[in-house]
Structure formats: structure tokens, C-alpha cells
Amino acid sequence: MSDCRSSNAVSSFATVRWAIAAFLLAGGTGAFASGAPIYDSIQLNIGLNCRWERHCIAGQTHAMRRALSYVNSRHPPESLIHLCNRNAQRSRHRVDWIGFDNCIRNSRLASR
């Protein structure tokens, strides 16, 4: 039988402490790159919808800006905006901005 204990054992607490320090020093990665999203409800909702995947967040943010500039410049009827909001909802307070952008620009719906 062999003894599993080594003579120069490192406590698990020290290992965890070093791992946390390395993580904090790495900073600037993932969701922490732009600060706490809790203060920006729009980015928080987009992040939750996208499960914090960067590619999805970028697409949703681009679609949101594109849709908002379209609404500001073209002034579509309120009924169309409400229709697109209902169609693009994922839940009560979450909107799929890509779906909203596609809906608001749909020429077939604009004539309703």
C-alpha cells in the first residue's frame, strides 16, 4: 500500500484563493467587460435573452439601434408598433429586438 499524502501538500483553501485572484486579475472578460449590467436594464434584458453569448448580444443590440432609428425617422403608426411589440415578446418584459426590427420594417404590415 502506498501513502496518498505528500510531504509538501498545498491546502485546498490556498489553491482556491489563488484561482480567485487569477480570475480577478484576468478581468475584462465575458459579461464583466463593460461594467455591471444591472444598472442598464436594456442590456440586462438582452443579456438574459441571449444567455450572455457575445455574438447574440451584438446582434440584438444592433437590431435594437436599427429599429429605434427607423421608428424615429419613419414614425410608423402606433398600432404597428404595438403589433410588433406583441409579436417580438419572449416573455412579459423581454423583447426579441431582431424580431421587432424585422416586423417594424415589414412593408406588408405597414399597410394595415
N, CA, C and O atoms as CSV, one atom per row, in Angstrom:
chain,resi,resn,atom,element,x,y,z
A,1,MET,N,N,0.830,-1.173,0.000
A,1,MET,CA,C,0.000,0.000,0.000
A,1,MET,C,C,0.879,1.243,0.000
A,1,MET,O,O,1.943,1.291,0.618
A,2,SER,N,N,0.392,2.231,-0.711
A,2,SER,CA,C,1.148,3.479,-0.743
A,2,SER,C,C,0.422,4.545,0.050
A,2,SER,O,O,-0.800,4.505,0.190
A,3,ASP,N,N,1.159,5.473,0.556
A,3,ASP,CA,C,0.586,6.568,1.329
A,3,ASP,C,C,0.196,7.690,0.365
A,3,ASP,O,O,1.037,8.168,-0.397
A,4,CYS,N,N,-1.064,8.112,0.391
A,4,CYS,CA,C,-1.579,9.137,-0.532
A,4,CYS,C,C,-1.143,10.534,-0.134
A,4,CYS,O,O,-1.258,11.461,-0.936
A,5,ARG,N,N,-0.660,10.703,1.043
A,5,ARG,CA,C,-0.257,12.028,1.499
A,5,ARG,C,C,1.128,12.363,0.954
A,5,ARG,O,O,2.038,11.533,0.963
A,6,SER,N,N,1.263,13.605,0.479
A,6,SER,CA,C,2.595,14.011,0.033
A,6,SER,C,C,3.221,14.892,1.115
A,6,SER,O,O,2.525,15.467,1.951
A,7,SER,N,N,4.496,14.978,1.079
A,7,SER,CA,C,5.186,15.727,2.121
A,7,SER,C,C,5.015,17.233,1.954
A,7,SER,O,O,5.109,17.972,2.934
A,8,ASN,N,N,4.764,17.703,0.728
A,8,ASN,CA,C,4.598,19.147,0.532
A,8,ASN,C,C,3.179,19.434,0.033
A,8,ASN,O,O,2.994,19.948,-1.070
A,9,ALA,N,N,2.207,19.105,0.832
A,9,ALA,CA,C,0.794,19.288,0.477
A,9,ALA,C,C,0.418,20.760,0.505
A,9,ALA,O,O,0.878,21.513,1.362
A,10,VAL,N,N,-0.426,21.163,-0.444
A,10,VAL,CA,C,-0.943,22.524,-0.511
A,10,VAL,C,C,-2.412,22.443,-0.125
A,10,VAL,O,O,-3.163,21.626,-0.658
A,11,SER,N,N,-2.801,23.279,0.786
A,11,SER,CA,C,-4.195,23.222,1.228
A,11,SER,C,C,-5.118,23.641,0.089
A,11,SER,O,O,-4.741,24.443,-0.766
A,12,SER,N,N,-6.315,23.097,0.086
A,12,SER,CA,C,-7.274,23.440,-0.965
A,12,SER,C,C,-7.708,24.900,-0.851
A,12,SER,O,O,-8.052,25.522,-1.857
A,13,PHE,N,N,-7.696,25.446,0.351
A,13,PHE,CA,C,-8.051,26.849,0.534
A,13,PHE,C,C,-7.065,27.754,-0.192
A,13,PHE,O,O,-7.472,28.724,-0.832
A,14,ALA,N,N,-5.790,27.452,-0.102
A,14,ALA,CA,C,-4.780,28.260,-0.786
A,14,ALA,C,C,-4.952,28.165,-2.299
A,14,ALA,O,O,-4.782,29.159,-3.004
A,15,THR,N,N,-5.283,26.991,-2.796
A,15,THR,CA,C,-5.488,26.805,-4.232
A,15,THR,C,C,-6.681,27.623,-4.716
A,15,THR,O,O,-6.610,28.282,-5.753
A,16,VAL,N,N,-7.763,27.580,-3.969
A,16,VAL,CA,C,-8.950,28.343,-4.337
A,16,VAL,C,C,-8.663,29.835,-4.282
A,16,VAL,O,O,-9.109,30.592,-5.144
A,17,ARG,N,N,-7.921,30.253,-3.270
A,17,ARG,CA,C,-7.578,31.665,-3.135
A,17,ARG,C,C,-6.767,32.148,-4.335
A,17,ARG,O,O,-6.999,33.252,-4.828
A,18,TRP,N,N,-5.821,31.340,-4.813
A,18,TRP,CA,C,-5.024,31.697,-5.987
A,18,TRP,C,C,-5.889,31.709,-7.248
A,18,TRP,O,O,-5.694,32.554,-8.122
A,19,ALA,N,N,-6.828,30.792,-7.349
A,19,ALA,CA,C,-7.705,30.753,-8.513
A,19,ALA,C,C,-8.590,32.001,-8.570
A,19,ALA,O,O,-8.801,32.564,-9.644
A,20,ILE,N,N,-9.100,32.427,-7.430
A,20,ILE,CA,C,-9.931,33.636,-7.376
A,20,ILE,C,C,-9.092,34.860,-7.726
A,20,ILE,O,O,-9.552,35.734,-8.462
A,21,ALA,N,N,-7.889,34.932,-7.217
A,21,ALA,CA,C,-7.008,36.063,-7.527
A,21,ALA,C,C,-6.702,36.112,-9.019
A,21,ALA,O,O,-6.697,37.191,-9.612
A,22,ALA,N,N,-6.447,34.957,-9.636
A,22,ALA,CA,C,-6.158,34.910,-11.069
A,22,ALA,C,C,-7.379,35.351,-11.876
A,22,ALA,O,O,-7.246,36.057,-12.876
A,23,PHE,N,N,-8.558,34.936,-11.442
A,23,PHE,CA,C,-9.788,35.325,-12.128
A,23,PHE,C,C,-10.005,36.834,-12.050
A,23,PHE,O,O,-10.371,37.465,-13.041
A,24,LEU,N,N,-9.779,37.404,-10.878
A,24,LEU,CA,C,-9.968,38.839,-10.714
A,24,LEU,C,C,-8.946,39.636,-11.502
A,24,LEU,O,O,-9.268,40.699,-12.032
A,25,LEU,N,N,-7.730,39.143,-11.586
A,25,LEU,CA,C,-6.711,39.834,-12.362
A,25,LEU,C,C,-6.971,39.737,-13.856
A,25,LEU,O,O,-6.631,40.648,-14.611
A,26,ALA,N,N,-7.576,38.630,-14.286
A,26,ALA,CA,C,-7.876,38.467,-15.708
A,26,ALA,C,C,-8.900,39.506,-16.137
A,26,ALA,O,O,-8.800,40.048,-17.238
A,27,GLY,N,N,-9.886,39.794,-15.287
A,27,GLY,CA,C,-10.883,40.829,-15.528
A,27,GLY,C,C,-11.131,41.131,-16.995
A,27,GLY,O,O,-10.464,40.550,-17.852
A,28,GLY,N,N,-12.047,42.001,-17.311
A,28,GLY,CA,C,-12.267,42.436,-18.683
A,28,GLY,C,C,-12.717,41.340,-19.623
A,28,GLY,O,O,-12.635,41.508,-20.840
A,29,THR,N,N,-13.186,40.229,-19.100
A,29,THR,CA,C,-13.640,39.155,-19.960
A,29,THR,C,C,-15.109,38.884,-19.706
A,29,THR,O,O,-15.621,39.140,-18.616
A,30,GLY,N,N,-15.766,38.376,-20.697
A,30,GLY,CA,C,-17.161,37.970,-20.554
A,30,GLY,C,C,-18.083,39.130,-20.238
A,30,GLY,O,O,-17.928,40.225,-20.779
A,31,ALA,N,N,-19.028,38.888,-19.375
A,31,ALA,CA,C,-20.051,39.879,-19.050
A,31,ALA,C,C,-19.496,41.032,-18.223
A,31,ALA,O,O,-20.138,42.077,-18.120
A,32,PHE,N,N,-18.305,40.862,-17.626
A,32,PHE,CA,C,-17.745,41.892,-16.759
A,32,PHE,C,C,-16.995,42.968,-17.535
A,32,PHE,O,O,-16.533,43.935,-16.930
A,33,ALA,N,N,-16.861,42.835,-18.836
A,33,ALA,CA,C,-16.042,43.741,-19.629
A,33,ALA,C,C,-16.576,45.167,-19.619
A,33,ALA,O,O,-15.784,46.109,-19.600
A,34,SER,N,N,-17.885,45.356,-19.631
A,34,SER,CA,C,-18.437,46.700,-19.742
A,34,SER,C,C,-19.060,47.179,-18.434
A,34,SER,O,O,-19.906,48.073,-18.449
A,35,GLY,N,N,-18.669,46.618,-17.340
A,35,GLY,CA,C,-19.226,47.040,-16.072
A,35,GLY,C,C,-20.446,46.221,-15.714
A,35,GLY,O,O,-20.810,45.291,-16.433
A,36,ALA,N,N,-21.061,46.555,-14.633
A,36,ALA,CA,C,-22.225,45.800,-14.151
A,36,ALA,C,C,-23.449,46.108,-14.999
A,36,ALA,O,O,-23.851,47.267,-15.097
A,37,PRO,N,N,-24.052,45.088,-15.616
A,37,PRO,CA,C,-25.214,45.338,-16.456
A,37,PRO,C,C,-26.483,45.618,-15.660
A,37,PRO,O,O,-27.513,45.968,-16.236
A,38,ILE,N,N,-26.415,45.467,-14.352
A,38,ILE,CA,C,-27.623,45.645,-13.553
A,38,ILE,C,C,-28.112,47.090,-13.575
A,38,ILE,O,O,-29.288,47.340,-13.314
A,39,TYR,N,N,-27.244,48.034,-13.877
A,39,TYR,CA,C,-27.636,49.426,-13.929
A,39,TYR,C,C,-28.215,49.817,-15.278
A,39,TYR,O,O,-28.760,50.913,-15.412
A,40,ASP,N,N,-28.115,48.955,-16.279
A,40,ASP,CA,C,-28.652,49.197,-17.615
A,40,ASP,C,C,-29.681,48.117,-17.905
A,40,ASP,O,O,-29.327,47.011,-18.314
A,41,SER,N,N,-30.950,48.431,-17.696
A,41,SER,CA,C,-31.991,47.409,-17.802
A,41,SER,C,C,-32.124,46.844,-19.210
A,41,SER,O,O,-32.478,45.676,-19.371
A,42,ILE,N,N,-31.849,47.643,-20.221
A,42,ILE,CA,C,-31.955,47.145,-21.599
A,42,ILE,C,C,-30.884,46.104,-21.863
A,42,ILE,O,O,-31.183,45.033,-22.391
A,43,GLN,N,N,-29.639,46.397,-21.504
A,43,GLN,CA,C,-28.562,45.428,-21.710
A,43,GLN,C,C,-28.753,44.199,-20.831
A,43,GLN,O,O,-28.389,43.091,-21.225
A,44,LEU,N,N,-29.311,44.384,-19.664
A,44,LEU,CA,C,-29.587,43.249,-18.789
A,44,LEU,C,C,-30.594,42.307,-19.437
A,44,LEU,O,O,-30.400,41.091,-19.434
A,45,ASN,N,N,-31.672,42.862,-19.995
A,45,ASN,CA,C,-32.671,42.046,-20.668
A,45,ASN,C,C,-32.101,41.351,-21.896
A,45,ASN,O,O,-32.372,40.174,-22.130
A,46,ILE,N,N,-31.310,42.079,-22.680
A,46,ILE,CA,C,-30.689,41.471,-23.861
A,46,ILE,C,C,-29.741,40.355,-23.430
A,46,ILE,O,O,-29.717,39.287,-24.042
A,47,GLY,N,N,-28.968,40.598,-22.389
A,47,GLY,CA,C,-28.050,39.574,-21.893
A,47,GLY,C,C,-28.763,38.328,-21.413
A,47,GLY,O,O,-28.318,37.211,-21.676
A,48,LEU,N,N,-29.870,38.515,-20.711
A,48,LEU,CA,C,-30.638,37.366,-20.243
A,48,LEU,C,C,-31.258,36.601,-21.404
A,48,LEU,O,O,-31.277,35.370,-21.399
A,49,ASN,N,N,-31.769,37.329,-22.407
A,49,ASN,CA,C,-32.334,36.667,-23.581
A,49,ASN,C,C,-31.285,35.852,-24.321
A,49,ASN,O,O,-31.567,34.763,-24.820
A,50,CYS,N,N,-30.082,36.388,-24.386
A,50,CYS,CA,C,-29.009,35.748,-25.152
A,50,CYS,C,C,-28.168,34.789,-24.330
A,50,CYS,O,O,-27.234,34.179,-24.852
A,51,ARG,N,N,-28.486,34.648,-23.054
A,51,ARG,CA,C,-27.694,33.804,-22.154
A,51,ARG,C,C,-26.217,34.233,-22.154
A,51,ARG,O,O,-25.313,33.404,-22.045
A,52,TRP,N,N,-26.004,35.536,-22.279
A,52,TRP,CA,C,-24.692,36.177,-22.188
A,52,TRP,C,C,-23.716,35.729,-23.273
A,52,TRP,O,O,-22.505,35.751,-23.055
A,53,GLU,N,N,-24.220,35.325,-24.434
A,53,GLU,CA,C,-23.367,34.991,-25.576
A,53,GLU,C,C,-23.091,36.275,-26.345
A,53,GLU,O,O,-24.019,36.977,-26.747
A,54,ARG,N,N,-21.818,36.577,-26.547
A,54,ARG,CA,C,-21.422,37.855,-27.141
A,54,ARG,C,C,-22.006,38.077,-28.530
A,54,ARG,O,O,-22.475,39.172,-28.840
A,55,HIS,N,N,-21.979,37.047,-29.364
A,55,HIS,CA,C,-22.464,37.188,-30.735
A,55,HIS,C,C,-23.954,37.534,-30.738
A,55,HIS,O,O,-24.390,38.391,-31.506
A,56,CYS,N,N,-24.713,36.889,-29.906
A,56,CYS,CA,C,-26.157,37.144,-29.795
A,56,CYS,C,C,-26.411,38.551,-29.255
A,56,CYS,O,O,-27.279,39.262,-29.762
A,57,ILE,N,N,-25.667,38.951,-28.241
A,57,ILE,CA,C,-25.838,40.287,-27.657
A,57,ILE,C,C,-25.544,41.363,-28.696
A,57,ILE,O,O,-26.261,42.360,-28.782
A,58,ALA,N,N,-24.492,41.160,-29.483
A,58,ALA,CA,C,-24.139,42.132,-30.523
A,58,ALA,C,C,-25.248,42.236,-31.563
A,58,ALA,O,O,-25.586,43.336,-31.999
A,59,GLY,N,N,-25.816,41.102,-31.965
A,59,GLY,CA,C,-26.898,41.118,-32.940
A,59,GLY,C,C,-28.147,41.797,-32.413
A,59,GLY,O,O,-28.779,42.573,-33.129
A,60,GLN,N,N,-28.514,41.514,-31.163
A,60,GLN,CA,C,-29.692,42.127,-30.555
A,60,GLN,C,C,-29.503,43.637,-30.382
A,60,GLN,O,O,-30.424,44.414,-30.632
A,61,THR,N,N,-28.316,44.045,-29.956
A,61,THR,CA,C,-28.039,45.471,-29.759
A,61,THR,C,C,-28.081,46.215,-31.094
A,61,THR,O,O,-28.631,47.313,-31.180
A,62,HIS,N,N,-27.500,45.615,-32.135
A,62,HIS,CA,C,-27.525,46.226,-33.467
A,62,HIS,C,C,-28.962,46.355,-33.965
A,62,HIS,O,O,-29.342,47.397,-34.499
A,63,ALA,N,N,-29.762,45.302,-33.793
A,63,ALA,CA,C,-31.159,45.334,-34.231
A,63,ALA,C,C,-31.955,46.367,-33.444
A,63,ALA,O,O,-32.827,47.031,-34.004
A,64,MET,N,N,-31.666,46.512,-32.144
A,64,MET,CA,C,-32.363,47.494,-31.328
A,64,MET,C,C,-32.077,48.905,-31.836
A,64,MET,O,O,-33.000,49.702,-32.008
A,65,ARG,N,N,-30.818,49.215,-32.074
A,65,ARG,CA,C,-30.456,50.558,-32.558
A,65,ARG,C,C,-31.060,50.823,-33.930
A,65,ARG,O,O,-31.540,51.922,-34.206
A,66,ARG,N,N,-31.032,49.804,-34.785
A,66,ARG,CA,C,-31.582,49.928,-36.135
A,66,ARG,C,C,-33.096,50.157,-36.084
A,66,ARG,O,O,-33.617,51.014,-36.798
A,67,ALA,N,N,-33.798,49.398,-35.249
A,67,ALA,CA,C,-35.247,49.545,-35.131
A,67,ALA,C,C,-35.619,50.900,-34.542
A,67,ALA,O,O,-36.556,51.544,-35.014
A,68,LEU,N,N,-34.895,51.338,-33.516
A,68,LEU,CA,C,-35.214,52.622,-32.892
A,68,LEU,C,C,-34.961,53.788,-33.842
A,68,LEU,O,O,-35.726,54.752,-33.850
A,69,SER,N,N,-33.900,53.712,-34.641
A,69,SER,CA,C,-33.655,54.786,-35.613
A,69,SER,C,C,-34.724,54.778,-36.703
A,69,SER,O,O,-35.118,55.838,-37.191
A,70,TYR,N,N,-35.194,53.597,-37.086
A,70,TYR,CA,C,-36.275,53.504,-38.078
A,70,TYR,C,C,-37.557,54.118,-37.531
A,70,TYR,O,O,-38.228,54.876,-38.231
A,71,VAL,N,N,-37.901,53.799,-36.290
A,71,VAL,CA,C,-39.116,54.345,-35.675
A,71,VAL,C,C,-39.005,55.861,-35.542
A,71,VAL,O,O,-39.984,56.569,-35.778
A,72,ASN,N,N,-37.843,56.368,-35.174
A,72,ASN,CA,C,-37.663,57.817,-35.031
A,72,ASN,C,C,-37.733,58.547,-36.360
A,72,ASN,O,O,-38.212,59.680,-36.415
A,73,SER,N,N,-37.265,57.923,-37.433
A,73,SER,CA,C,-37.244,58.612,-38.719
A,73,SER,C,C,-38.530,58.433,-39.514
A,73,SER,O,O,-38.957,59.367,-40.193
A,74,ARG,N,N,-39.162,57.263,-39.453
A,74,ARG,CA,C,-40.340,56.978,-40.273
A,74,ARG,C,C,-41.670,57.187,-39.561
A,74,ARG,O,O,-42.697,57.340,-40.222
A,75,HIS,N,N,-41.679,57.197,-38.270
A,75,HIS,CA,C,-42.894,57.386,-37.464
A,75,HIS,C,C,-44.030,56.461,-37.910
A,75,HIS,O,O,-45.059,56.933,-38.393
A,76,PRO,N,N,-43.846,55.146,-37.749
A,76,PRO,CA,C,-44.914,54.215,-38.135
A,76,PRO,C,C,-46.115,54.374,-37.202
A,76,PRO,O,O,-45.979,54.913,-36.104
A,77,PRO,N,N,-47.296,53.906,-37.636
A,77,PRO,CA,C,-48.477,54.033,-36.778
A,77,PRO,C,C,-48.307,53.264,-35.467
A,77,PRO,O,O,-47.632,52.236,-35.415
A,78,GLU,N,N,-48.929,53.783,-34.418
A,78,GLU,CA,C,-48.815,53.149,-33.106
A,78,GLU,C,C,-49.335,51.725,-33.109
A,78,GLU,O,O,-48.818,50.868,-32.392
A,79,SER,N,N,-50.353,51.472,-33.910
A,79,SER,CA,C,-50.907,50.118,-33.965
A,79,SER,C,C,-49.864,49.121,-34.477
A,79,SER,O,O,-49.823,47.978,-34.021
A,80,LEU,N,N,-49.025,49.549,-35.420
A,80,LEU,CA,C,-47.966,48.678,-35.925
A,80,LEU,C,C,-46.898,48.444,-34.855
A,80,LEU,O,O,-46.380,47.336,-34.721
A,81,ILE,N,N,-46.577,49.471,-34.109
A,81,ILE,CA,C,-45.587,49.331,-33.031
A,81,ILE,C,C,-46.098,48.355,-31.973
A,81,ILE,O,O,-45.350,47.499,-31.501
A,82,HIS,N,N,-47.373,48.484,-31.601
A,82,HIS,CA,C,-47.943,47.571,-30.608
A,82,HIS,C,C,-47.985,46.135,-31.135
A,82,HIS,O,O,-47.697,45.193,-30.398
A,83,LEU,N,N,-48.344,45.972,-32.412
A,83,LEU,CA,C,-48.376,44.646,-33.020
A,83,LEU,C,C,-46.991,44.007,-32.991
A,83,LEU,O,O,-46.847,42.840,-32.627
A,84,CYS,N,N,-45.981,44.774,-33.373
A,84,CYS,CA,C,-44.614,44.241,-33.401
A,84,CYS,C,C,-44.089,43.955,-32.002
A,84,CYS,O,O,-43.342,42.997,-31.805
A,85,ASN,N,N,-44.473,44.774,-31.029
A,85,ASN,CA,C,-44.088,44.506,-29.639
A,85,ASN,C,C,-44.666,43.178,-29.164
A,85,ASN,O,O,-43.972,42.375,-28.540
A,86,ARG,N,N,-45.945,42.955,-29.466
A,86,ARG,CA,C,-46.569,41.690,-29.067
A,86,ARG,C,C,-45.929,40.509,-29.777
A,86,ARG,O,O,-45.707,39.465,-29.165
A,87,ASN,N,N,-45.626,40.663,-31.070
A,87,ASN,CA,C,-45.031,39.571,-31.829
A,87,ASN,C,C,-43.607,39.258,-31.372
A,87,ASN,O,O,-43.173,38.108,-31.440
A,88,ALA,N,N,-42.889,40.261,-30.912
A,88,ALA,CA,C,-41.480,40.087,-30.563
A,88,ALA,C,C,-41.261,39.735,-29.098
A,88,ALA,O,O,-40.119,39.534,-28.685
A,89,GLN,N,N,-42.316,39.655,-28.307
A,89,GLN,CA,C,-42.146,39.361,-26.885
A,89,GLN,C,C,-41.730,37.917,-26.662
A,89,GLN,O,O,-42.295,36.991,-27.243
A,90,ARG,N,N,-40.732,37.747,-25.809
A,90,ARG,CA,C,-40.342,36.410,-25.365
A,90,ARG,C,C,-40.992,36.087,-24.038
A,90,ARG,O,O,-41.308,34.932,-23.751
A,91,SER,N,N,-41.186,37.092,-23.250
A,91,SER,CA,C,-41.937,36.980,-22.001
A,91,SER,C,C,-42.510,38.365,-21.734
A,91,SER,O,O,-42.428,39.244,-22.592
A,92,ARG,N,N,-43.074,38.562,-20.585
A,92,ARG,CA,C,-43.773,39.818,-20.317
A,92,ARG,C,C,-42.893,41.057,-20.485
A,92,ARG,O,O,-43.345,42.065,-21.028
A,93,HIS,N,N,-41.646,40.991,-20.024
A,93,HIS,CA,C,-40.782,42.171,-20.040
A,93,HIS,C,C,-39.582,42.021,-20.972
A,93,HIS,O,O,-38.692,42.871,-20.957
A,94,ARG,N,N,-39.534,40.974,-21.774
A,94,ARG,CA,C,-38.383,40.758,-22.649
A,94,ARG,C,C,-38.798,40.794,-24.107
A,94,ARG,O,O,-39.804,40.201,-24.495
A,95,VAL,N,N,-38.015,41.495,-24.907
A,95,VAL,CA,C,-38.317,41.656,-26.321
A,95,VAL,C,C,-37.157,41.109,-27.143
A,95,VAL,O,O,-35.989,41.335,-26.824
A,96,ASP,N,N,-37.496,40.393,-28.198
A,96,ASP,CA,C,-36.507,39.946,-29.174
A,96,ASP,C,C,-36.369,41.088,-30.186
A,96,ASP,O,O,-37.246,41.287,-31.026
A,97,TRP,N,N,-35.268,41.831,-30.103
A,97,TRP,CA,C,-35.113,43.027,-30.925
A,97,TRP,C,C,-34.960,42.707,-32.405
A,97,TRP,O,O,-35.371,43.505,-33.247
A,98,ILE,N,N,-34.389,41.576,-32.738
A,98,ILE,CA,C,-34.260,41.205,-34.150
A,98,ILE,C,C,-35.655,40.972,-34.731
A,98,ILE,O,O,-35.940,41.401,-35.849
A,99,GLY,N,N,-36.519,40.298,-33.980
A,99,GLY,CA,C,-37.885,40.092,-34.425
A,99,GLY,C,C,-38.652,41.394,-34.549
A,99,GLY,O,O,-39.428,41.572,-35.488
A,100,PHE,N,N,-38.441,42.313,-33.604
A,100,PHE,CA,C,-39.107,43.613,-33.667
A,100,PHE,C,C,-38.646,44.394,-34.885
A,100,PHE,O,O,-39.460,44.992,-35.588
A,101,ASP,N,N,-37.342,44.392,-35.136
A,101,ASP,CA,C,-36.792,45.118,-36.286
A,101,ASP,C,C,-37.351,44.562,-37.592
A,101,ASP,O,O,-37.724,45.328,-38.480
A,102,ASN,N,N,-37.411,43.246,-37.716
A,102,ASN,CA,C,-37.965,42.641,-38.928
A,102,ASN,C,C,-39.445,42.981,-39.084
A,102,ASN,O,O,-39.912,43.246,-40.192
A,103,CYS,N,N,-40.166,42.970,-37.993
A,103,CYS,CA,C,-41.607,43.255,-38.037
A,103,CYS,C,C,-41.869,44.712,-38.407
A,103,CYS,O,O,-42.713,44.984,-39.260
A,104,ILE,N,N,-41.167,45.644,-37.787
A,104,ILE,CA,C,-41.447,47.067,-37.991
A,104,ILE,C,C,-41.102,47.497,-39.409
A,104,ILE,O,O,-41.682,48.456,-39.918
A,105,ARG,N,N,-40.165,46.803,-40.057
A,105,ARG,CA,C,-39.771,47.134,-41.420
A,105,ARG,C,C,-40.557,46.375,-42.479
A,105,ARG,O,O,-40.363,46.604,-43.673
A,106,ASN,N,N,-41.439,45.477,-42.059
A,106,ASN,CA,C,-42.206,44.658,-42.992
A,106,ASN,C,C,-43.233,45.539,-43.713
A,106,ASN,O,O,-44.134,46.090,-43.080
A,107,SER,N,N,-43.096,45.669,-45.025
A,107,SER,CA,C,-43.973,46.551,-45.798
A,107,SER,C,C,-45.403,46.014,-45.857
A,107,SER,O,O,-46.341,46.800,-45.995
A,108,ARG,N,N,-45.590,44.723,-45.759
A,108,ARG,CA,C,-46.941,44.162,-45.789
A,108,ARG,C,C,-47.721,44.517,-44.528
A,108,ARG,O,O,-48.939,44.690,-44.585
A,109,LEU,N,N,-47.048,44.627,-43.410
A,109,LEU,CA,C,-47.728,45.004,-42.167
A,109,LEU,C,C,-47.984,46.483,-42.072
A,109,LEU,O,O,-48.911,46.901,-41.379
A,110,ALA,N,N,-47.188,47.293,-42.750
A,110,ALA,CA,C,-47.325,48.748,-42.672
A,110,ALA,C,C,-48.642,49.224,-43.255
A,110,ALA,O,O,-49.143,50.278,-42.864
A,111,SER,N,N,-49.210,48.469,-44.179
A,111,SER,CA,C,-50.449,48.892,-44.831
A,111,SER,C,C,-51.687,48.594,-44.003
A,111,SER,O,O,-52.780,49.032,-44.363
A,112,ARG,N,N,-51.548,47.865,-42.910
A,112,ARG,CA,C,-52.702,47.513,-42.067
A,112,ARG,C,C,-53.206,48.673,-41.284
A,112,ARG,O,O,-54.170,48.537,-40.530
